[in-house]
Amino acid sequence: MISPKGFCDQLTKFGIEFYCGVPDSLLKNLCAYIDENLSKQQHIITANEGNAVGLAMGRYLGSGTPAAVYMQNSGIGNAVNPLASLVDPAVYSVPMLLIIGWRGEPGVSDEPQHVKQGRVTEQQLEILGIPYVIIDSQSEIDSVLAGLLEQMTNESRAVAILVRKNTFSKPNTGETKPSLYQLKREDALTSLLKVFDANDVVISTTGKTSREVFELRKKRNEPASDFLTVGGMGHTSSIAMGVALSAPEKRVIAIDGDGSMLMHMGALPIIGQHCSSNLVHIVLNNQSHESVGGQPTVAGEIDMEMMAKASGYKAYYCASDESSIASIWSSLVFNSGPVFFEIRIAQGARDDLGRPTSSPLENKNTFMQHVGIE
């Protein structure tokens, strides 16, 4: 396997000493090394991948040195606009290295939401005119990187590395910082499902949240009629808003995560200003991108109440234990929305946590039947 240190040392030879991006499970060992060994001035976890491309461009404009942008291949969509309309050699011609985790690689078993993206990833890079190489655990990284990074420098352009599963070895890192909160996400979800009404319409975010919601419904012998946003990170609240506007007689509940909310935070004032009075936006805040390795978000550094109210939400609530979830819900339901409900939780999930056994199409059809669409 490739040593994250050796990989980063090789990039340093080409002037790359600044990293930014959105974490990915295939890159978690690399990200762990970067986070442990680089300063806050050298490494920034961004809200989304387009944000990272813009940051890398600014790094070059301000220093004359290229940056590395890491992402899951699902994030290429967020990055297309700045890559094509700013970074491209036909526009500002900015050098940078894209490090892309290749989820859904053809021939490699993966979850349904990654299959299409994995199939078209190489085509996307080719359409954008971005030269790339593919690496795995057996790659001779020095020779593989040399030609690509020379092309980046000589042609002043973006280049990319597609990273296969199990490419990077696990680095030696320090102890994990203890969480400020004790409430586990699964316990928070258990408390929420107890207080939800059977007619409530629930949209849950990508990652472990939807996996836990699905398993908890099975455990409680309840219909699996929630919409599981298994892909499209950052869009849960917008999907919920669309449902809320279309079904005003229903209470619509978005169960979001802090990383997802931050990825497309511009959705908040749109929700707030369009008076979705039947929408409750729950954010499970563990201050991390837990589903892809536990890398930190900035959600612990911002005032959620101020942000929600400035965006136009009619009320804000906060809980950090099971009893307060129940007591808050009993008064929250009498508010006209949109309502913002932050629940502060610890990191952590069961090792035996499964995945939804229904297909996305089955989930969609069951959800729409629950909403009342035959």
Buried (B, 14 or more C-beta within 10 A) or exposed (E): EBBBBEBBEBBEEBBBBBBBBBBBBBBBBBBBBBBEBBEEEEBBBBBBBBBBBBBBBEBBEEEEEBBBBBBBBBBBBBBBEBBBEBBBEEEEEBBBBBBBBBBBBEEEEBEBBBBEBBEBBBEBBEEBEBBBEBBBEEBEBEEBBBEBBEBBBEEBBBBBBBBBBEBBBEBEEEEEEEBEBEBBBBBBBBBBBEBBEEEBBBBBBBBBBBBBBBBBBEEEEEEBBBBBBBBBBBBBBBBBBBBBBEBEEBBBBBBBBBBBBBBBBEBBBBBBEBBBBBBBBBBBBBBBBBBBBBBBBBBBEBEBBEBBBEBBBBBBBBBBBBEBBBBBBEEBBEBEBBBBBBBBBBBEBEEEEEEBEEEBEEBEEBBBEBBEEE
